[in-house]
Amino acid sequence: MRFLGLGGVDEVGGSSYLFNFADHYVLVDAGLRPTMVGEASVPALKQLDDYPPQVMFLTHAHLDHVGALPLVIQRFPQLEIYATPLTQALSISVLTDAIKVGQAQGAPLYDAYEVARALERFRNMDLLKPLSFPWGKVTAYPAGHIPGAVGLIFETEAGKVFHTGDFSNIATLITGEAHRPDTPISVDAIITESTYGDTVLPGRKKQVKELITAVKQSLDQGGRVLIPTFALGRSQELSCCC
């Protein structure tokens, strides 16, 4: 068993990871770096020319995990992409928006036709139902974070690996918390996101209370409230509060 990080290893963005299971190459995610433009935003997909993936899986639909999908399909037109139905649906909006952003920046990476080609390669991946392949099987577990997000357990002759994208152990207004099995699952390795792994964040209840207080104070004083937030996930949650 081997693992290669193509992006998102020591950075936030451009998440893309390649596993080698018994001469089979499995790709997980292919995102863009939101703070960069054009080719600089793309993970090291050229390395896939030497290690062509036989199948691909998506953890969730944020841009930093799916934004480079059309570029992967440019290289491997017949590659099947497994994702939950919610991740598939959200990816349509994310990739369509990425076209507009790329054009506005003067550095488009793909067009609507190439996005459509990528979307045609989607295959359903249901929660908690193993999928079997020549090299082993994969099971998707709810990860919280945003609708459709999952962590993946790969079971092969070489061992068992748990790969997460972003995850949350706290339920929100739009999605539940990450799945916690009744019986612990033993694995040989864990690949996990760690964006805030070295940061102590305030509790969610405190954050919500502070937001409500700030909004109320502004409105009581006759002001208006503008809340900059991530388009996918946070915006929908804030909308549910109103």
C-alpha positions in Angstrom: 0.0 0.0 0.0 1.3 3.4 -1.0 0.0 7.0 -0.6 0.9 10.1 -2.7 -0.4 13.6 -1.8 -0.9 15.7 -5.0 -2.1 18.7 -3.1 -3.6 19.7 0.3 -0.8 18.0 2.2 0.8 21.0 3.9 -1.7 23.6 2.8 -5.4 24.5 2.8 -6.7 23.9 -0.8 -5.9 21.8 -3.8 -6.8 18.6 -2.0 -6.0 15.5 -4.0 -4.6 12.1 -2.9 -3.6 8.9 -4.7 -3.6 5.5 -3.1 -1.8 2.4 -4.6 -3.6 -0.8 -3.6 -2.1 -4.0 -5.2 -1.2 -2.3 -8.5 -4.5 -0.4 -8.6 -4.4 3.4 -8.3 -7.3 5.1 -6.5 -7.8 8.9 -6.6 -9.6 10.7 -3.8 -10.7 14.3 -4.5 -9.2 16.9 -6.9 -9.7 20.4 -5.7 -8.4 23.9 -6.5 -6.4 26.3 -4.3 -9.0 29.2 -3.9 -6.3 31.8 -3.1 -4.4 31.2 -6.4 -5.2 31.7 -10.0 -5.0 29.5 -13.1 -2.5 26.7 -13.2 -1.1 27.7 -9.8 -4.4 26.7 -8.2 -4.2 23.1 -9.6 -2.8 20.1 -7.6 0.1 18.1 -9.2 -2.2 16.2 -11.6 0.6 15.7 -14.0 2.0 13.0 -11.7 -1.1 10.9 -12.5 0.4 10.3 -16.0 2.8 7.9 -14.4 0.2 6.5 -12.0 -3.1 6.5 -13.9 -6.1 6.0 -11.5 -8.6 3.2 -12.2 -11.3 4.8 -10.0 -12.0 8.1 -8.1 -13.9 9.0 -5.0 -15.1 12.4 -3.6 -15.3 13.2 0.1 -17.5 16.4 -0.4 -18.3 19.2 -2.8 -16.3 22.2 -1.6 -14.2 23.8 -4.3 -10.9 22.8 -2.7 -11.9 19.1 -3.1 -13.8 19.1 -6.5 -12.7 22.1 -8.4 -10.2 20.3 -10.6 -12.5 17.4 -11.6 -12.8 18.5 -15.2 -9.0 18.6 -15.5 -8.8 15.0 -14.2 -11.4 13.9 -16.8 -9.4 15.7 -19.5 -6.6 13.2 -18.7 -8.7 10.2 -18.1 -12.0 10.5 -20.0 -13.3 7.0 -18.9 -12.6 7.4 -15.2 -15.6 6.7 -12.9 -16.1 9.1 -10.1 -18.0 7.8 -7.0 -19.8 10.3 -4.8 -23.0 10.6 -2.7 -26.0 12.0 -4.5 -25.8 15.2 -2.5 -22.1 15.7 -3.4 -22.9 15.2 -7.0 -25.7 17.8 -6.9 -23.6 20.4 -5.1 -20.7 19.8 -7.4 -22.7 21.0 -10.3 -23.1 24.4 -8.7 -19.5 24.6 -7.5 -18.0 23.8 -10.9 -20.4 26.1 -12.8 -19.4 28.9 -10.5 -15.7 28.0 -10.9 -16.1 28.7 -14.7 -17.4 32.2 -14.0 -14.6 32.9 -11.5 -12.0 31.6 -13.9 -13.3 33.8 -16.7 -13.5 36.9 -14.4 -9.8 36.3 -13.4 -8.8 35.9 -17.0 -7.4 32.4 -16.4 -10.2 29.9 -17.1 -9.2 26.3 -16.5 -12.1 24.7 -18.3 -15.5 25.4 -19.9 -19.1 24.2 -19.5 -18.6 21.4 -22.0 -15.7 20.0 -19.9 -17.7 20.3 -16.7 -20.5 18.4 -18.4 -18.0 15.6 -19.4 -16.9 15.3 -15.7 -20.5 15.2 -14.4 -21.2 12.3 -16.8 -18.6 10.2 -15.0 -20.4 10.4 -11.6 -21.5 7.1 -10.1 -23.7 6.8 -6.9 -22.1 6.0 -3.6 -24.6 5.3 -0.8 -23.8 5.8 2.9 -22.8 2.8 4.9 -23.1 0.4 1.9 -19.8 -1.1 0.8 -18.7 -1.0 -2.8 -16.6 -3.8 -4.1 -13.7 -3.5 -6.5 -10.9 -5.9 -7.7 -8.6 -4.5 -5.1 -11.0 -4.4 -2.2 -14.0 -2.5 -1.0 -15.0 1.0 0.1 -17.5 2.2 2.6 -18.7 5.8 3.0 -19.5 7.1 6.4 -21.3 10.5 7.1 -18.7 13.2 7.9 -20.9 16.1 9.0 -19.3 19.3 7.7 -21.7 19.9 4.7 -24.5 17.9 3.2 -23.2 14.8 1.4 -19.7 14.8 3.0 -18.2 11.5 3.8 -15.1 9.7 5.2 -14.0 6.6 3.4 -12.8 3.3 4.7 -10.7 1.3 2.2 -10.4 -2.4 2.9 -7.7 -4.3 1.0 -5.4 -7.3 1.3 -2.6 -4.8 2.3 -4.6 -3.3 5.1 -7.4 -1.0 6.1 -7.3 2.8 5.7 -9.7 5.5 6.8 -9.6 8.7 4.7 -11.5 11.8 5.7 -12.0 15.0 4.0 -13.2 17.8 6.2 -15.4 16.6 9.0 -17.4 17.9 12.0 -18.4 16.2 15.2 -21.0 18.8 15.9 -24.5 18.8 14.1 -25.6 21.9 12.4 -28.9 23.2 11.0 -28.1 21.7 7.6 -26.4 18.4 8.4 -25.8 15.9 11.2 -22.5 15.2 13.0 -19.9 12.8 11.7 -20.9 9.1 12.1 -19.8 7.4 15.2 -20.1 3.6 14.9 -21.5 1.7 17.9 -18.4 -0.6 17.8 -15.0 0.9 17.2 -13.5 0.1 13.7 -9.9 -0.9 13.7 -7.8 0.5 10.8 -4.1 0.4 9.9 -3.8 4.1 8.8 -5.7 7.3 8.9 -5.5 10.1 6.4 -7.3 13.2 7.7 -7.9 16.9 7.2 -6.4 19.0 10.0 -7.2 22.6 9.0 -7.9 23.7 12.6 -6.0 20.8 14.2 -3.6 23.1 16.0 -6.2 25.8 16.9 -8.4 26.0 19.9 -11.8 27.4 18.7 -14.6 28.7 20.9 -17.6 26.5 21.5 -20.4 26.6 18.9 -23.0 27.9 21.4 -20.7 30.8 22.3 -20.1 31.6 18.6 -23.9 31.6 17.9 -24.6 33.8 20.9 -21.9 36.3 19.9 -23.3 36.5 16.4 -26.9 37.0 17.6 -25.8 39.7 20.0 -23.8 41.6 17.4 -26.7 41.5 14.9 -29.2 42.7 17.5 -27.0 45.5 18.6 -26.5 46.7 15.0 -30.2 46.5 14.2 -31.2 48.2 17.5 -29.0 51.1 16.5 -30.6 51.4 13.1 -27.8 49.7 11.3 -27.6 47.1 8.6 -25.9 43.7 8.8 -23.6 42.2 6.2 -22.2 38.7 6.9 -19.3 37.6 4.6 -19.3 33.8 4.6 -18.4 30.7 2.6 -20.9 30.2 -0.3 -21.4 26.5 0.3 -22.3 25.3 3.8 -22.1 28.4 6.0 -24.4 30.5 3.8 -27.1 27.9 3.9 -26.8 27.5 7.6 -27.1 31.2 8.2 -30.1 31.3 5.9 -31.8 28.7 8.1 -31.3 31.0 11.1 -33.3 33.8 9.5 
